[in-house]
Amino acid sequence: MKVRTTQTAVAHLVAIHEYIAGDSTRYAARMVDRITKKSMGSDGPHEARCGKMGWRACYFKEVDATEKTLRFWQAIYDSQGRLVEIHEKFPVDLGHRPIQDSQQ
């Protein structure tokens, strides 16, 4: 199955995350994680690559109407399928940002 994420859908996910993060960044990350997993039709990352530590990376690409890449990032899941890091790669490589479970 190929999932195509639209610019509007990404904007909605960002808005959902920002709204919930006002109370808890931990639960904001969990909610976005649940939504993206459901949209992929599975309980885990769809077609994810497995790394050395048993973690998986799921790649996302946001494009405009002309298919020009606007944003490219990866969501990194641990061996239990929990979202643990986001790595934004394009247009600027922001590096790995851990999802903070300790913040509530």
N, C-alpha and C positions, 0 to 999 in steps of 0.2 A: 504494500500500500504506500502510495506517495502522498505526503501531507504538504500542502502549500499554504504557508502562513502569509496572510495579507498584511499590509501596512496598518490597516484599521484594527485587525486582530491584535497585533503587537501593541498598538497604542492602548487598546482596552486592557491588555495584560499589565502594561506599565501602570495604568491608572488604578487598576485593582491592587497591585502591589503597593503603590504609594499610599492609597487610602488605608489599607490594613496596617502598613508599616508605621502609620501614625500612632498605633497602639503597640505593635509588636513586629519587628522585622523577621523574627523567627516564623510566626504564623503567616506573614505575608509571603515568605518564600515557600512555605508548605502549600499555601493555596494555589500559587502560580504553578508549582510542581504538579499538584493534583489536576489542574485544568489541562496542562500540556500533556500529561499522561493519558487522560481521558480522550483528548483530541487525536492522539496517536492510536487509540483503540487497543491499548495494552496496559498492563500493570507496571511496566518498566520502560526504559528507553528503547525506542524503536530503532532497529538496525544500528545499535550502539557498538562502538569499538571497545574492546577490553584491553586495559593497560597492564603494566607490571604488577600493580597492587591489587588487581582484580576490579578496579574501578572502571566505569564506562563513560564515554563521552558521546553526547548526542549533539549533532551539528544543526544550527539554524541559520537560515539566510533570509533576510528581508529585502524584497525588491520593489521597485516602483512599477507603474503600468507598462513601461517599456522594457522590463526585465533587467534594468540597471541595478546592480547591487548597492543597497543603501547601508546595510549592516550585516555583519557575519559574526556569530558567536557560538560557543559551545557550553552546554550544561554538563557538568561532571557529577556522576552518581557514584556513591560508594558501593561496596559489595552487597549491601542490603537494599540497594535501589533508592537510597535517600539522596536528594540533591545536596551536594556539599560545596560546590564551587561554580562560579560563572566565569568564563574567560572570553571577554570581548576582544575580537581580533581585527575588525575592520569597521569603520574607516580608520580608527586609531587603535593600536594594540594597547589595551589597558591592563593586560596581565590577568592573573588569576585573582578573583575576589572570593574569599571564603564566605559561605553562608553561616552567619553567626547563630548557633543554637542557644547560646548563653543569653542572648538579649530577649527580653520579654516585654 
